């Protein structure tokens, strides 16, 4: 469901300069377009599109307050894996 307030976040996650997947997506798209595409056109094109989709996912999430696919992946699977790995590293395992 879309939030009634637009934009949903007045400042995404409290700081727009954090490494949101928006910035990661933009960086991946630019890198793929600029560096990969000339040598490997198919890989560069796919990398560019994936990067743009990642950036769009974050923009939609913060603008409209909807649960996006990458957000769901993080919340359902990746967060627990990352937190568990961090705890193991801190314990020295």
C-alpha positions as CSV (number, residue, x, y, z in Angstrom):
1,X,0.0,0.0,0.0
2,X,1.3,3.5,-0.9
3,X,1.7,5.9,2.0
4,X,-0.6,8.9,1.9
5,X,2.3,11.2,2.7
6,X,4.6,12.2,-0.2
7,X,7.5,11.9,0.1
8,X,7.3,9.0,2.6
9,X,10.8,9.9,4.0
10,X,11.7,13.6,4.4
11,X,15.3,12.3,4.5
12,X,15.9,8.7,3.5
13,X,17.1,6.7,6.6
14,X,18.1,9.9,8.3
15,X,21.0,10.8,5.9
16,X,20.9,10.8,2.1
17,X,24.7,10.4,1.9
18,X,24.6,6.9,3.5
19,X,25.4,4.0,1.1
20,X,21.8,3.4,0.1
21,X,21.2,0.9,-2.6
22,X,20.2,4.0,-4.7
23,X,23.9,5.1,-4.8
24,X,25.1,1.6,-5.2
25,X,22.8,1.1,-8.1
26,X,23.8,4.3,-9.8
27,X,27.5,3.5,-9.3
28,X,27.0,0.0,-10.7
29,X,25.1,1.4,-13.7
30,X,27.7,4.0,-14.5
31,X,30.6,1.5,-14.1
32,X,28.8,-1.0,-16.3
33,X,27.9,1.6,-18.9
34,X,31.3,3.3,-19.0
35,X,33.8,0.5,-18.4
36,X,32.2,-2.8,-19.2
37,X,29.9,-2.2,-22.1
38,X,32.6,-1.2,-24.6
39,X,34.5,-4.4,-24.1
40,X,31.6,-6.8,-23.3
41,X,28.4,-5.2,-24.7
42,X,25.9,-7.8,-23.4
43,X,27.4,-7.9,-19.9
44,X,27.6,-4.1,-19.8
45,X,24.0,-3.7,-20.9
46,X,22.7,-6.1,-18.3
47,X,24.9,-4.5,-15.6
48,X,23.6,-1.0,-16.5
49,X,20.0,-2.2,-16.4
50,X,20.4,-4.0,-13.1
51,X,22.1,-1.0,-11.6
52,X,19.3,1.3,-12.7
53,X,16.7,-1.1,-11.3
54,X,18.4,-1.2,-8.0
55,X,18.5,2.6,-7.9
56,X,14.8,2.8,-8.9
57,X,13.9,0.3,-6.1
58,X,15.4,2.5,-3.4
59,X,13.9,5.7,-4.9
60,X,10.4,4.1,-4.9
61,X,10.8,2.8,-1.4
62,X,11.7,6.1,0.1
63,X,9.4,8.3,-2.0
64,X,6.2,6.2,-1.7
65,X,6.9,4.1,1.4
66,X,6.1,0.8,-0.3
67,X,7.9,-2.5,0.4
68,X,10.0,-3.1,-2.7
69,X,11.6,-6.3,-3.9
70,X,15.1,-5.5,-2.6
71,X,13.7,-4.3,0.7
72,X,11.8,-7.6,1.1
73,X,14.9,-9.6,0.2
74,X,16.8,-7.7,2.9
75,X,14.1,-7.9,5.6
76,X,13.3,-11.6,5.0
77,X,16.7,-13.1,4.3
78,X,19.8,-11.0,4.2
79,X,19.5,-9.0,7.4
80,X,19.6,-12.1,9.6
81,X,22.6,-13.5,7.6
82,X,24.5,-10.2,7.9
83,X,23.7,-9.8,11.7
84,X,24.7,-13.4,12.3
85,X,28.0,-13.1,10.4
86,X,28.7,-9.9,12.3
87,X,28.1,-11.6,15.7
88,X,30.3,-14.5,14.7
89,X,33.1,-12.2,13.7
90,X,32.8,-10.2,17.0
91,X,33.0,-13.5,19.0
92,X,36.1,-14.5,17.0
93,X,34.6,-17.6,15.4
